[in-house]
Amino acid sequence: MAAREAAMSGMAAVRATLYNVLMRRNSVYVTTCVVSSYALTNVYLKGTDSLWKSINKGKSWEEVQARLPEKEEEDDD
């Protein structure tokens, strides 16, 4: 067994460690999947929002509305 572990290099050792830490027990595996999917969803949404805002700079309603002149109200008297 020691010879097998000694023969493991780089990526194989990392994969073995990940398996032993995260995937060996079902409860830890499911928790890891839920937490990582939540985190990756937030990262993806923030990334796409910032990309969208940078591409459409100056075209959003908040930015256009700030450049519009104030509308004067008319009285109907």
Protein Blocks (a to p, Z undefined) as FASTA:
>chain_A
ZZmmmmpghjlmmmmmmmmmmmmpmklmmmmmmmmmmmmmmmmmmmmmmmmmmmmgoiam
klmmmmpccdddddfZZ
